[in-house]
Amino acid sequence: MRLPALRRVLASLTAAAAVTALASPASAIVGGTPVRASAHPWLAAVGSPLFFARPSGQFCGGSLIKPDRLLTAAHCVSMFRSVPGLLTVTFGRSDLVGRDGETVGVRAVRIHPKFRESRFRDETVLHHDLAVLTLARPVARPAVALGAPGAERSGLALGWGMRSVNDLLNTRLRAVPMPLPGDAACRRAYAGSYDPADMLCAGSVKADTCRFDSGGPLLVRGRLAGVVSWGYGCGKAGYPGVFARVADLP
């Protein structure tokens, strides 16, 4: 759903081919409406100039948690650990086809030590799916506050991704309110593949995340509670999207 399982990349591939193989699986907002990036100055598009398939090279999202630290999904960036300089982080760009905003390089990639993959049907399940990027320099932007969902029944997701499984053209930042069905509903949907210790779920057939949304935020009461991770389809009945809990920071 979000970024399906990353394919193994042969050692003989060039760096550009490796980036394409990584990013081609990347997760978008289903049922959302356009918003301005200036309303969320801590929100970033994560990408690479070598990923030509998307404007701005974007394939994931991320959230600034310190002046030089960006939180994203581990599956977005795990293959860049030895080549962090191939990554870019762009703030303040509402439409990926533009050249506005602020683009910063990446100096280091830290993956959650317990990050791993398993399977649910034909979908990849991502455990402890969190990574922290160290930026090449601090940015003069507010960081997003972290939080954990309590009894709240809704959140807000943001992303530049696809509006449906067949939509490859969206480049606009969108936001969508999403219901939070709770852990019991997530267990009913995904059985033992759902682990409430490091996951939470949100969404419905009318409000979900999809491709090229991976790593982006789920806000609850204005605080970052989850990171777009995985799910079974986009807006598929009975299968809400699954987010990595930020309380499980690497």
C-alpha positions as CSV (number, residue, x, y, z in Angstrom):
1,M,0.0,0.0,0.0
2,R,2.4,2.7,1.1
3,L,5.9,1.5,0.1
4,P,5.5,-2.2,-0.7
5,A,8.5,-4.4,0.1
6,L,11.8,-3.2,-1.2
7,R,13.2,-5.4,-3.8
8,R,16.7,-6.8,-3.5
9,V,19.1,-4.7,-5.5
10,L,21.9,-6.5,-7.2
11,A,25.4,-5.3,-6.2
12,S,26.2,-4.6,-9.9
13,L,23.4,-2.0,-10.3
14,T,24.4,1.6,-10.7
15,A,23.5,4.1,-7.9
16,A,20.8,5.6,-10.1
17,A,19.3,2.2,-10.8
18,A,19.4,1.4,-7.1
19,V,17.5,4.6,-6.3
20,T,14.8,3.8,-8.9
21,A,14.4,0.3,-7.6
22,L,14.0,1.6,-4.1
23,A,11.7,4.4,-4.8
24,S,9.4,2.8,-7.3
25,P,7.6,1.0,-4.5
26,A,7.1,4.2,-2.5
27,S,2.9,5.4,-0.7
28,A,-0.8,9.0,-1.4
29,I,-3.8,10.6,0.0
30,V,-7.2,9.1,-0.8
31,G,-10.1,11.4,-0.3
32,G,-8.0,14.4,0.7
33,T,-8.0,18.1,-0.3
34,P,-5.0,20.3,-1.4
35,V,-3.2,22.2,1.4
36,R,-0.3,24.7,1.5
37,A,3.0,23.4,2.7
38,S,3.4,26.7,4.6
39,A,0.7,25.5,7.0
40,H,3.0,22.7,8.0
41,P,6.6,24.1,7.9
42,W,8.0,21.0,9.5
43,L,6.7,18.7,6.7
44,A,9.2,17.5,4.1
45,A,9.3,15.6,0.8
46,V,12.0,13.0,0.9
47,G,13.6,12.0,-2.4
48,S,16.6,11.9,-4.6
49,P,17.7,13.8,-7.7
50,L,18.3,10.3,-9.2
51,F,14.7,9.3,-8.9
52,F,13.4,10.6,-12.2
53,A,9.9,9.1,-12.0
54,R,8.5,11.8,-9.7
55,P,8.9,15.6,-9.7
56,S,11.4,16.8,-7.2
57,G,12.6,13.2,-7.0
58,Q,10.0,12.6,-4.2
59,F,9.2,9.1,-3.0
60,C,8.4,9.6,0.7
61,G,7.5,12.1,3.3
62,G,9.1,13.1,6.6
63,S,8.7,15.3,9.7
64,L,11.2,17.6,11.3
65,I,11.6,16.7,15.0
66,K,14.8,18.7,15.7
67,P,16.6,21.4,13.7
68,D,18.8,18.8,12.0
69,R,16.7,15.6,12.4
70,L,13.9,14.3,10.2
71,L,11.7,11.4,11.1
72,T,10.5,9.1,8.2
73,A,9.8,5.4,7.5
74,A,12.7,3.0,7.7
75,H,11.6,1.2,4.5
76,C,11.9,4.6,2.6
77,V,15.6,5.0,3.3
78,S,17.1,1.8,4.6
79,M,19.1,1.2,1.4
80,F,20.7,4.7,1.7
81,R,22.5,4.0,4.9
82,S,25.9,3.8,3.2
83,V,25.1,6.6,0.7
84,P,23.0,9.2,2.6
85,G,24.2,11.9,0.2
86,L,21.9,10.6,-2.4
87,L,18.9,11.8,-0.4
88,T,17.3,15.2,-0.4
89,V,14.8,16.7,2.0
90,T,12.5,19.6,0.7
91,F,10.4,21.8,2.9
92,G,7.8,24.3,1.9
93,R,6.9,22.9,-1.5
94,S,3.1,22.5,-2.0
95,D,3.4,21.2,-5.5
96,L,6.3,18.9,-6.4
97,V,6.6,20.4,-9.9
98,G,7.6,23.7,-8.4
99,R,11.1,25.0,-7.4
100,D,10.0,26.8,-4.3
101,G,10.8,25.9,-0.7
102,E,14.1,24.8,0.9
103,T,16.0,21.7,-0.1
104,V,18.6,20.2,2.3
105,G,21.0,17.3,1.9
106,V,21.3,14.3,4.2
107,R,24.4,13.5,6.2
108,A,23.4,10.2,7.9
109,V,20.6,7.6,8.1
110,R,19.7,5.9,11.4
111,I,17.3,2.9,11.0
112,H,15.4,1.5,14.0
113,P,17.5,-1.5,15.2
114,K,14.4,-3.7,15.3
115,F,13.2,-2.9,11.8
116,R,12.1,-6.0,9.9
117,E,9.7,-7.3,7.4
118,S,7.1,-10.1,7.4
119,R,4.1,-10.9,5.2
120,F,0.3,-10.5,5.3
121,R,-1.2,-12.2,2.2
122,D,0.6,-10.5,-0.7
123,E,1.6,-7.4,1.3
124,T,4.8,-6.6,3.1
125,V,4.4,-6.0,6.9
126,L,6.8,-3.5,8.3
127,H,7.8,-3.7,11.9
128,H,9.4,-0.8,13.8
129,D,9.3,1.1,10.6
130,L,11.1,4.3,11.7
131,A,14.2,6.1,10.6
132,V,15.9,9.4,11.6
133,L,17.8,11.4,8.9
134,T,20.5,13.7,10.1
135,L,20.4,16.7,7.8
136,A,23.5,18.3,6.3
137,R,22.7,21.4,8.2
138,P,20.1,22.6,10.7
139,V,17.1,24.4,9.3
140,A,15.4,27.4,10.8
141,R,12.0,25.8,11.0
142,P,9.7,24.8,13.8
143,A,9.8,21.1,14.7
144,V,6.6,19.1,15.0
145,A,5.5,18.1,18.5
146,L,5.3,14.4,19.2
147,G,2.4,12.8,20.8
148,A,0.5,9.5,21.3
149,P,-3.2,8.9,20.5
150,G,-5.4,8.5,23.5
151,A,-9.2,8.2,23.2
152,E,-9.3,10.3,20.1
153,R,-11.3,8.9,17.2
154,S,-9.7,10.9,14.3
155,G,-6.4,12.1,13.0
156,L,-5.0,14.0,10.0
157,A,-2.7,12.5,7.4
158,L,-0.6,14.6,4.9
159,G,1.2,13.6,1.7
160,W,2.0,14.1,-1.9
161,G,1.0,10.6,-3.0
162,M,-1.6,9.0,-5.3
163,R,-5.3,9.6,-4.8
164,S,-6.1,6.0,-5.7
165,V,-4.2,2.9,-6.7
166,N,-4.5,3.9,-10.4
167,D,-3.5,7.6,-10.0
168,L,0.1,8.2,-10.9
169,L,-0.1,11.9,-11.6
170,N,-0.8,13.7,-8.3
171,T,2.0,16.1,-7.3
172,R,0.0,18.4,-4.9
173,L,0.3,18.2,-1.1
174,R,-3.0,16.9,0.3
175,A,-4.5,16.4,3.8
176,V,-7.3,14.1,4.9
177,P,-9.0,13.6,8.2
178,M,-8.9,9.9,9.1
179,P,-10.9,7.8,11.6
180,L,-8.9,6.0,14.2
181,P,-10.7,2.6,14.6
182,G,-8.5,1.4,17.5
183,D,-6.3,-1.7,18.1
184,A,-9.2,-4.2,18.2
185,A,-10.3,-3.2,14.7
186,C,-6.7,-3.4,13.4
187,R,-6.3,-6.9,14.9
188,R,-9.5,-8.0,13.2
189,A,-8.2,-6.7,9.9
190,Y,-4.6,-8.0,10.1
191,A,-4.6,-10.7,12.8
192,G,-1.1,-11.4,14.2
193,S,0.5,-9.1,11.6
194,Y,-0.6,-6.1,13.6
195,D,1.4,-5.3,16.7
196,P,0.0,-2.5,18.8
197,A,3.4,-2.1,20.6
198,D,4.8,-0.3,17.5
199,M,1.8,0.2,15.2
200,L,-1.4,2.1,15.1
201,C,-4.0,2.2,12.3
202,A,-6.2,4.8,10.7
203,G,-8.4,5.3,7.6
204,S,-11.5,4.1,5.8
205,V,-12.6,3.5,2.2
206,K,-13.0,7.3,1.8
207,A,-9.9,8.4,3.7
208,D,-6.6,6.7,3.5
209,T,-2.9,7.0,2.5
210,C,-1.5,5.4,-0.6
211,R,1.7,5.2,-2.7
212,F,4.3,7.9,-2.2
213,D,2.8,8.8,1.2
214,S,5.2,6.6,3.1
215,G,7.1,8.3,5.9
216,G,4.6,11.1,6.1
217,P,2.7,12.1,9.3
218,L,-0.4,11.1,11.1
219,L,-1.4,14.0,13.4
220,V,-3.6,13.6,16.4
221,R,-4.5,16.8,18.2
222,G,-1.9,18.5,16.1
223,R,0.9,16.3,17.3
224,L,2.8,13.6,15.3
225,A,1.5,10.3,16.5
226,G,2.3,8.0,13.6
227,V,4.4,7.6,10.4
228,V,2.8,6.2,7.2
229,S,4.0,2.6,7.0
230,W,2.0,-0.2,5.3
231,G,-1.5,-1.5,4.6
232,Y,-3.5,-3.8,2.5
233,G,-4.4,-1.8,-0.6
234,C,-5.5,1.9,-0.6
235,G,-8.9,2.7,0.8
236,K,-9.8,-1.0,0.8
237,A,-12.9,-1.9,2.9
238,G,-12.0,-3.5,6.2
239,Y,-8.3,-2.7,5.9
240,P,-7.2,0.6,7.5
241,G,-3.7,1.9,6.9
242,V,-1.0,1.0,9.4
243,F,1.3,3.6,10.9
244,A,4.5,3.3,12.9
245,R,4.0,4.7,16.4
246,V,6.4,7.6,17.1
247,A,6.7,6.5,20.7
248,D,8.9,3.7,19.2
249,L,11.6,6.2,18.1
250,P,14.9,4.6,17.1
